[in-house]
Amino acid sequence: MEMDPDDFEDLVNDVFDALPAEVTDGLENVAIAIEDLPEDGSLDLLGLYHGVDLTERDQYGFGEMPDLISLYRLPLLDFCADEVDLREQVRVTLVHEIGHYYGIDDEELHRLGWG
């Protein structure tokens, strides 16, 4: 599937805005970035959480750089057949990476259906 970067960003914003409040209300100092590819250039990784999850933080004050959730546009487009599929996969990927922010590991995310 193909989609230009601006349309992809609009889709991601729409999907994020539609996430339930229980998923997004606790997010603090987290940026979401859209990148074409992960550092290794592969099409295997759809998203990645960069940061220290809430369960590992001692104290959170002022001046910290934001945590980052990266969504990888080209792998997501390659993975999906159409826009409906893309919206669902962006939703799953966002929830998965937000889960890591809250300290939920891959095994638990898979058990919950967000793997």
Secondary structure as GFF3:
##gff-version 3
##sequence-region A 1 115
A	DSSP	alpha_helix	5	18	.	.	.	ID=ss1
A	DSSP	alpha_helix	21	24	.	.	.	ID=ss2
A	DSSP	beta_strand	30	35	.	.	.	ID=ss3
A	DSSP	beta_strand	47	50	.	.	.	ID=ss4
A	DSSP	three_ten_helix	54	56	.	.	.	ID=ss5
A	DSSP	beta_strand	67	72	.	.	.	ID=ss6
A	DSSP	alpha_helix	73	79	.	.	.	ID=ss7
A	DSSP	alpha_helix	83	101	.	.	.	ID=ss8
A	DSSP	alpha_helix	106	111	.	.	.	ID=ss9
###
